[in-house]
Amino acid sequence: MLHPRSPRGAGPRAAAVLVLLGCAGAACGQGRHDGRLEAGDRTLSSGEFYDEYPVELDAGEWVELDLTSSDFDPYLVLVAPSGAAERNDDHAGSQTRSYLRVQAPESGRWRVFVTSYAPGETGAYRLAVHVGDRPRCEDCAAMVPAAAQDGAEPRFERGRLAAGDATLQSGEYVDEYRVEGRAGEPLVLDLRATGFDPYLILKMPDGGQLDNDDHEGDRTRSLISTTLPADGAYRVLVTSYAVGETGTYDLTIRGGEGGGTFAEADTRSERGRLEAGDATLRSGEFYDTYTFEGLPGQRVRLDLRSDAFDPYLVLQPPRGEALKNDDFEGDLTRSRIEHDVTEPGTYRVYVTSYRPGEEGDYELAMDFGGRFGPSEDADASGGFDAGELTLDQSVTGALEPSDRRLASGEYTDLHVFDGEAGEPVRIELTSTEFDPYLIVTTPSGEQIDNDDHEGDRTRSVVEMVMPEGGRYRVQATSYAPGETGRYRLRISQADALRPEPPAYDRIAGLFVGISDYGGRAGDLAYTAADATRIRDALVRGAGMRPEDAVVLTDRAATRAAFRAAVQDLAARTDERTLFVLFFSGHGGRYDRTGPQPADPDGLDESIELFDGAILDDELNAILAPLRASHQLVVLDACYSGGFAKDLIAQPGRMGLFSSEEDVVSAVASKFEAGGYLARFFSDALTTHDADEDRNRALTPLELSEYLRARYAGDVRDDGTEVIVANETRPGHQHLVVDRGSLSPFSTLFLLR
């Protein structure tokens, strides 16, 4: 039954209207809903409004959803209890209609999302829902898989493990089903349960056995795919991973007597033509659709050729993202997709063109005869599955031609581990026989990749604080298609986020701030305090000794005192020092007397001390005697971005500048600071908010990304005008960062 649920709570505008079209026997559940997307509805993360309706389905039931709207471009999503989703937009090329017809592989509460193609669209819609074997939509036959039309549907069994059931010798409850099979037939058993950890066993006529648990790392699913070795009766045992677990489950049987058939031949050839009158994509390309039933373990090859247009090929699996190809190996007349099937069900092949409106004849060759993974005799699991790891384990493996492959052609092995939100983890993949590439997928589906960690082509590393609890998937693969060889994979919490020591033993710095210019220039609020603020932040937050800091403020901040302080610090420090220069005060611009190729605007920028200016080139010369291997220059002054061209030319030096070279820097009055950069830099050292991975090591990348985020938030929201080249314009000042030769991932500060 379809149960509309208001997304906004009570009230007349939130009320859902369901008009039943009849509810007798198999027809029960049909209905029509007239609704409206409008401001105030819940929104997707991408900004589209949506309404949501749950529908209860049993495994094997067909549900048909037909969504229409003349007010907005409708988009339809159907989400299974396990989280798998089916989507449709622009059915048959119509931007007023979306349509789905799905046979439920699992029982439970499914969710229907009515939304729009683009964010912010609103208007009235009509959603028609039909649960039953045959479609109501007369022009939607192409959406119904051929197996369903021919009556060769899979066999669905819904059961329950409960106290009183038979038990295995190890104590787990078990239900048994029988399948009559013939030698050479494919058989796929798909077991799903959300109330317990399902475990699947297939007993052979000769006494042999195949087992599976956690298909591809999914603890709610077990799957066995095999080719039957002999005629006879096969026993299917549905049980649990742990003793005493109970709950309902769904078992789908494809193949065998009464379990449907896999009618695909090893090869199939289609000839067709794209032409006016065909269905069209939103972008205007004509397309034709073909379907086939996929069997886990198959290696499917699709080859599309045309001399009349530039062919484009799309493969849509039953679950997951579509695979696409254009110009296979640079050939404008050919597209090719090779895919290892791990999900049983109906696959759709879309033949289209690269550009809108292209027409002409084409040939599509489909090869379903390939297999990947070990043979049935060698694969005791029957399921092409993941290796389960602990959070402190190293394993060795090998990429080889029998492995499954990514859509782009790389061999891949799958491993899984269970993690807890907020806990650190380090995943490291190494190989000397191929260029390793690491892919980590979180329980909610976010993908994190790494290749060549810190430039090392033998190592890939993902290090993080786990954002959520659940099962994480780790794919060990290669950078280029077809690479093979041995590898080592290590999962560790002990090594996770352990900070790399900085490349220095000591921090020393010069901190200058001027509020009172003695009449030479206008006085500034808080800028003198900025100097002591940053000095104190480095002492408290990064371990600088107070005696290694020189502070110059107001009348003490003369040109001579500035030079003398740098000379003193140069004499007291060596290569194992991080030198920090901070300035907060006025900045200026001066006409240059001669051309300078690296700075073509004809102007020198300055920091204005109490008794005079220091220009950008002069500052570079003043800092030259410093032997410190790492130097950080932080200038919070108008036009300071111009210093980047002159200062960040020496190895080991990084610069942070409060505004671009032609932009005035504002006073951060709301923070009681002379400049935004001073406040944000201080916060980065003392609050640990910039330390994204929480390992106490603040890298140049983390620091600059944190400062940029603060500028985009606090500075953008603080006003609507900025002075650019002496003219007031809408906008705000922008941070200028130049990391120079410092590695973005090295340790700049080890935070306390």
Buried (B, 14 or more C-beta within 10 A) or exposed (E): BBEBEBBEEEEEEBEBEBEBEEEEEEEEBBBBBEBBBEEEBEBBEEEBBBBBBBBBBEBBBBBBBBBBBEBBBBBBBBBBBBEBEBBBBBBBBBBBBBBBBBBBBBBBEBBBBBBBBEEEBBBBBBBBBBBBEEBBBEEBEBBBBBBBEEEBBBBBBEBBBEEEBEEBEEEBBBBEBEBBBEEEBBBBBBBBBBBBBBBBBBBBBEEEEBBBBBBBBBBBBBBBBBBBBEEBEBBBBBBBBEEEBBBBBBBBBBBBBEBBBBEBEEEBEBEBBBEEEBBBBEEEBBBBBBBBBBBBBBBBBBBBBBEBBBBBBBBBBBBEEEBBBBBBEEEBBBBBBBBBBBBBBBBBBBBBBBEEEBEBBBBBBBBBEBBBBBEBEEBEBBBBBBBBBEBEBEBEBBBEEBBBBBBEEBBBBBBBBBBEEEEBBBBBBBBEBBBBBBBBBBBEEEEBEBBBBEEEBBBBBBBBBBEEEEBBBBBBBBBEEEBEBBBBBBBBBEBBBBBEEBBBEBBBBBBBBBBBBEEEBEBBEBBBBBBBBBBBBBBBBBBBEEEBBBBBBBEBBBBEBBEEBBEEBBEEBBEBBBBBBBBBBBBBBEEBEEEBEEBEBEBBBBBBBBBEBBBBBBBBEBBEEBEBBBBBBBBBBBBBBBBBBBBBEEEBBBBBBBBBBBBBBBBBEEBEBBBBBBBBBBBBBBEBEBBBBEBBBBBBBBBBBBBBBBBEEBBBEBEEEBBBEEEEEEBBBBBBBBBBEBBBBBBBBBBE
